[in-house]
Amino acid sequence: QVQLVESGGGLVQPGGSLRLSCVASGSIFTIYTMGWYRQAPGKQRELVAFASDATTNYADSIKGRFTISRDNAKNTVYLQMNSLKPEDTAVYYCEAIARTGDLRTQQYWGQGTQVIVSS
C-alpha cells in the first residue's frame, strides 16, 4: 500500500499564493505519475495538474498560475499556486499511480487539504 499525506492548505486572500506538498510512503516500487485534483462544494472532483517523469499537464483554468513539480528522491509532489482566485477554493487531493512491492499498480489518494481564497 501507498500512503499520501498532503500539507500546505489554508486561508489566503485573492491574489495570494500557497504551496501544497504531498509525500508518498509505503511499499513503493515506482511512482508513475503524481498529481493534484480538487473538489469545490457541490461540484465534481476535477483534475488540476499531474506530472510524470517526462511531462506535466494542467487544467486550462489554472494554466499560467499554478506549477506542479516532483522530487522523485523524496517521493514528493508540490503545487505552487499563485494569483489565487476565490474560484480556486476547494479541497485539494493528491493522487498517485504507483507500483508497489508486490508489483501491483494502483491509484492512490490523499485525505485532502482545504484551500480557501477569500478576503
CORBELGI-V924703 format. One record per residue. N is the residue number from 1. PHI is phi in whole degrees, 0 to 359 (* if undefined). NEAR is the number of other ideal C-beta (glycine too) atoms within 10 Angstrom. D_FIRST is the distance of its C-alpha to the first C-alpha in Angstrom with 1 decimal. Layout:
n={N	N}
phi={PHI	PHI}
near={NEAR	NEAR}
d_first={D_FIRST	D_FIRST}
This chain:
n={1	2	3	4	5	6	7	8	9	10	11	12	13	14	15	16	17	18	19	20	21	22	23	24	25	26	27	28	29	30	31	32	33	34	35	36	37	38	39	40	41	42	43	44	45	46	47	48	49	50	51	52	53	54	55	56	57	58	59	60	61	62	63	64	65	66	67	68	69	70	71	72	73	74	75	76	77	78	79	80	81	82	83	84	85	86	87	88	89	90	91	92	93	94	95	96	97	98	99	100	101	102	103	104	105	106	107	108	109	110	111	112	113	114	115	116	117	118	119}
phi={*	236	251	241	235	266	205	107	287	160	260	216	282	306	90	278	227	217	234	266	232	216	249	260	215	122	273	267	267	201	250	278	222	227	203	230	238	217	221	271	305	78	238	282	294	230	289	259	195	215	221	257	294	254	208	231	223	229	290	301	293	239	301	87	245	249	226	260	212	234	242	295	296	253	50	233	235	240	226	273	246	245	49	294	240	305	287	277	299	182	271	258	246	275	222	217	254	222	256	265	298	274	68	268	252	218	265	234	231	275	274	98	225	278	239	237	248	201	267}
near={13	20	14	22	14	22	13	16	19	12	12	18	10	13	11	14	12	21	14	23	17	25	16	20	11	13	13	17	13	12	19	12	18	27	22	27	21	23	14	14	7	5	9	7	15	12	14	24	22	21	20	14	10	5	8	14	14	18	15	6	13	22	10	9	15	22	16	21	14	20	12	11	6	10	19	16	28	18	26	14	27	14	13	22	13	11	10	22	17	22	18	23	20	26	20	23	17	23	16	16	10	8	8	11	11	11	11	19	14	21	11	18	23	12	22	15	19	10	8}
d_first={0.0	3.8	6.7	10.1	13.3	16.6	20.0	23.6	24.7	28.1	31.6	33.6	37.0	37.7	37.9	35.6	32.4	28.9	26.0	22.5	19.6	15.9	13.7	10.2	8.5	5.9	5.8	7.6	10.4	12.0	12.1	14.8	15.7	15.4	17.6	19.2	20.3	22.7	24.2	27.6	29.2	30.3	28.8	26.0	22.9	24.0	22.8	24.1	23.1	20.5	20.6	19.9	21.3	24.5	25.1	24.8	25.7	27.1	28.3	32.1	32.4	30.9	32.2	34.2	32.8	29.1	27.5	23.9	23.0	20.2	20.0	17.9	18.6	17.0	14.2	16.2	17.9	21.2	23.4	27.0	29.0	32.8	35.7	33.7	35.3	35.3	33.6	30.6	29.9	26.6	23.1	21.2	17.5	15.3	13.5	11.6	11.5	9.3	9.1	6.6	8.6	9.3	10.8	9.4	10.0	9.0	10.2	8.6	11.1	12.4	14.8	17.8	20.8	24.3	27.0	30.5	33.4	36.7	40.0}
